[in-house]
Each structure stands twice: as structure tokens, then as C-alpha cells.
Amino acid sequence: MKYILLLLLLLPYTLFGQLSRQDSIWLPVKFFLGSWEGTGGGQPGIGKYERTYGFVLNKKFIEVRNTSVYPPTDKNPDGEVHLDLGYISYDRLRHTYILRQFHIEGFVNEYALDSTSADGKRMVFVSEAIENTARGWRASETYEVTSDSEFTETFRLAAPGKSFEPYTRVTLRRVR
């Protein structure tokens, strides 16, 4: 009788403590959920970044909102404000994550997760398609978790027939 009573008391904890299948799909990328700010630079100059990652559409996607502000320089006297909107999805048929980015300049990049480090702290996405650019261009996004509240992102581009070269590198810190 004691065992049955104990089982009845603990049953709700075991049932509700487990992750749903939908929630468990997101475990490898759940770290990124929240708001981030950072600095970084590269081809467009040194800039400030603001980014948010959040679930949308019943946790079927993670929406990524990014703003990068580059102040005026000698090379770019007007400065630059770059906006992009992205969505991370999980392709159940291929068992991988897909990242789609929509850029203010009109580019649409579609990436697939190419590799993940053994500890899960480094993820590399490589483009499968890029809209509104010459054929043969490729892009990659590398995310490296450096602490519980910080990660770096390196964006690389490859011209047709060439190797990837860094375009920007940013360090983002969790705001909330």
C-alpha cells in the first residue's frame, strides 16, 4: 500500500517533468532563445548588434530578429543599418536544422546545419541556396558558445570557385 501511495504522489512529477517531443527537438539550439547585444565587425566596419531568438507558431519555428548598426566611416560616410529576419526550423525528414534569413538588401539565404562539435557548443550552417546574387556564391554561419551568457557568430562568404572568407564576426551577450 505504501508503494502505491508513493507512486500516486510521484506520478504527476514524472509525467509533467518530461519534455515533449516538440520541446526536445529544440534542445541543441535552446541556448540562443532570448535577447542579445554585442559588437563586432568585418567588411562593413565595426558595429553594434541587437538580436532576439524566440519561438513562433506553436514552437514549430524559432524566429531570429537582427539589427546591425555601423556608424559612418571614411569608406562609408552614411554608415549602415542592416536588418534581417530569420527562421530556424527542424527538417524531420533530413534530421537537421534549417536556417532561412531574409535580408533588407533582398538576399534570402537558406542554410542547413553542416556540423556540430561533440560538446554541442559549435554549430556550422552552410548555405544550400542564396536568392538574388550571382550563381555559385556560398555563405556559412558559425555559432560558438563561449560561456553561459555569450556566443560568437562568424559569417563567411565564398565567391564562385573560391574558399570561404570571413565577412563579419560578432560577440553577443545575453541581455535577457
C-alpha positions as a printed NumPy array, in Angstrom:
array([[  0.   ,   0.   ,   0.   ],
       [  2.869,   2.384,   0.833],
       [  4.362,   1.808,  -2.622],
       [  1.081,   2.536,  -4.382],
       [  0.64 ,   5.744,  -2.388],
       [  4.213,   6.802,  -3.168],
       [  3.676,   6.035,  -6.848],
       [  0.493,   8.111,  -6.93 ],
       [  2.277,  11.028,  -5.263],
       [  5.235,  10.972,  -7.659],
       [  3.323,  10.253, -10.869],
       [  2.469,  13.905, -11.64 ],
       [  6.127,  14.908, -11.309],
       [  7.312,  12.226, -13.669],
       [  4.598,  12.946, -16.225],
       [  4.978,  16.725, -16.268],
       [  8.743,  16.762, -15.758],
       [  9.451,  15.124, -19.091],
       [  9.989,  17.177, -22.216],
       [  7.506,  16.9  , -25.015],
       [  8.83 ,  15.648, -28.327],
       [  8.461,  19.161, -29.747],
       [ 10.471,  20.663, -26.86 ],
       [ 13.217,  18.049, -27.109],
       [ 13.757,  18.862, -30.799],
       [ 14.939,  22.335, -29.761],
       [ 17.422,  21.282, -27.041],
       [ 20.543,  21.771, -29.244],
       [ 19.578,  25.38 , -30.094],
       [ 17.618,  26.364, -26.977],
       [ 20.64 ,  28.259, -25.609],
       [ 20.034,  31.05 , -28.147],
       [ 16.479,  31.861, -27.015],
       [ 16.294,  35.366, -25.594],
       [ 17.672,  38.826, -26.283],
       [ 21.292,  39.577, -27.107],
       [ 23.521,  42.623, -27.686],
       [ 27.051,  42.803, -28.915],
       [ 29.757,  44.322, -31.008],
       [ 31.709,  43.068, -33.931],
       [ 32.973,  43.924, -37.295],
       [ 34.371,  42.999, -40.616],
       [ 33.823,  44.178, -44.16 ],
       [ 31.134,  46.774, -43.273],
       [ 33.206,  48.161, -40.353],
       [ 32.782,  47.971, -36.585],
       [ 29.169,  47.84 , -35.465],
       [ 26.682,  47.241, -32.695],
       [ 24.286,  44.316, -32.862],
       [ 20.923,  43.547, -31.299],
       [ 19.312,  40.167, -31.766],
       [ 16.385,  38.16 , -30.42 ],
       [ 15.555,  34.48 , -30.757],
       [ 12.048,  33.336, -29.856],
       [  9.546,  30.589, -30.549],
       [  6.716,  31.279, -33.007],
       [  3.805,  29.294, -34.455],
       [  3.342,  26.782, -31.618],
       [  7.085,  26.214, -31.202],
       [  7.41 ,  24.961, -34.772],
       [  9.994,  27.656, -35.572],
       [ 12.466,  29.945, -33.866],
       [ 12.298,  33.483, -35.192],
       [ 15.553,  35.459, -35.312],
       [ 15.427,  39.273, -35.499],
       [ 18.723,  41.049, -36.085],
       [ 19.757,  44.708, -36.314],
       [ 23.362,  45.683, -37.033],
       [ 24.323,  49.359, -36.929],
       [ 27.596,  50.523, -38.448],
       [ 28.452,  54.19 , -37.783],
       [ 29.782,  56.449, -40.558],
       [ 33.404,  55.938, -41.618],
       [ 35.668,  57.396, -44.299],
       [ 34.806,  54.438, -46.545],
       [ 31.086,  54.637, -45.734],
       [ 30.183,  58.235, -44.776],
       [ 26.47 ,  57.416, -44.379],
       [ 27.058,  54.427, -42.123],
       [ 24.782,  51.415, -42.464],
       [ 21.827,  49.83 , -40.714],
       [ 21.454,  46.176, -41.628],
       [ 18.248,  44.312, -40.785],
       [ 17.496,  40.662, -41.247],
       [ 14.767,  38.318, -40.167],
       [ 15.394,  34.603, -39.899],
       [ 13.656,  31.366, -39.056],
       [ 15.158,  28.167, -37.718],
       [ 13.171,  25.022, -38.407],
       [ 13.775,  21.342, -37.878],
       [ 13.569,  19.193, -41.011],
       [ 12.312,  15.864, -39.676],
       [ 12.971,  14.057, -42.962],
       [ 16.649,  15.062, -43.03 ],
       [ 17.042,  15.156, -39.232],
       [ 18.697,  18.56 , -39.303],
       [ 18.138,  22.23 , -38.604],
       [ 17.468,  24.698, -41.397],
       [ 18.107,  28.444, -41.095],
       [ 16.432,  30.843, -43.511],
       [ 17.441,  34.508, -43.456],
       [ 15.682,  37.39 , -45.197],
       [ 17.937,  40.451, -45.547],
       [ 16.939,  44.072, -46.073],
       [ 19.132,  44.113, -49.195],
       [ 16.876,  41.462, -50.751],
       [ 19.087,  38.427, -50.211],
       [ 17.459,  35.239, -48.948],
       [ 19.904,  32.693, -47.569],
       [ 18.905,  29.121, -46.827],
       [ 21.336,  27.134, -44.71 ],
       [ 21.431,  23.582, -43.408],
       [ 23.32 ,  22.547, -40.296],
       [ 26.579,  21.14 , -41.607],
       [ 28.363,  20.189, -38.39 ],
       [ 28.163,  20.367, -34.616],
       [ 31.041,  19.908, -32.193],
       [ 30.934,  16.934, -29.835],
       [ 30.086,  19.21 , -26.889],
       [ 27.368,  20.996, -28.9  ],
       [ 28.99 ,  24.407, -28.41 ],
       [ 29.927,  24.962, -32.052],
       [ 27.425,  24.779, -34.903],
       [ 28.184,  25.448, -38.556],
       [ 25.428,  26.183, -41.06 ],
       [ 26.314,  26.166, -44.784],
       [ 24.132,  27.695, -47.47 ],
       [ 22.123,  25.474, -49.755],
       [ 20.665,  28.382, -51.729],
       [ 21.084,  32.15 , -51.939],
       [ 18.49 ,  34.238, -53.741],
       [ 19.276,  37.486, -55.553],
       [ 23.008,  37.019, -56.043],
       [ 25.159,  35.612, -58.819],
       [ 25.263,  31.814, -59.159],
       [ 27.933,  30.   , -57.266],
       [ 28.142,  32.224, -54.196],
       [ 28.085,  30.381, -50.865],
       [ 27.727,  31.506, -47.254],
       [ 28.273,  29.985, -43.843],
       [ 27.266,  30.916, -40.311],
       [ 29.302,  29.567, -37.394],
       [ 27.958,  29.888, -33.851],
       [ 30.32 ,  29.222, -30.949],
       [ 29.051,  29.267, -27.355],
       [ 31.826,  30.804, -25.248],
       [ 30.037,  30.987, -21.866],
       [ 26.594,  30.618, -20.303],
       [ 25.739,  34.122, -21.487],
       [ 27.869,  34.708, -24.592],
       [ 28.44 ,  33.4  , -28.099],
       [ 30.279,  34.437, -31.228],
       [ 28.936,  34.347, -34.736],
       [ 31.186,  34.312, -37.772],
       [ 29.623,  34.962, -41.166],
       [ 31.719,  33.857, -44.15 ],
       [ 31.223,  34.251, -47.871],
       [ 32.744,  32.341, -50.789],
       [ 32.778,  33.713, -54.312],
       [ 32.194,  31.173, -57.104],
       [ 35.056,  28.66 , -57.116],
       [ 36.718,  30.243, -54.063],
       [ 37.114,  29.304, -50.399],
       [ 35.161,  30.868, -47.562],
       [ 36.492,  34.19 , -46.269],
       [ 35.33 ,  35.985, -43.122],
       [ 32.869,  38.814, -43.703],
       [ 31.804,  39.635, -40.117],
       [ 32.472,  38.322, -36.643],
       [ 30.384,  39.409, -33.678],
       [ 30.313,  38.592, -29.983],
       [ 26.837,  38.656, -28.452],
       [ 25.988,  38.737, -24.757],
       [ 22.664,  37.737, -23.234],
       [ 20.515,  40.686, -22.16 ],
       [ 17.565,  38.526, -21.03 ]])
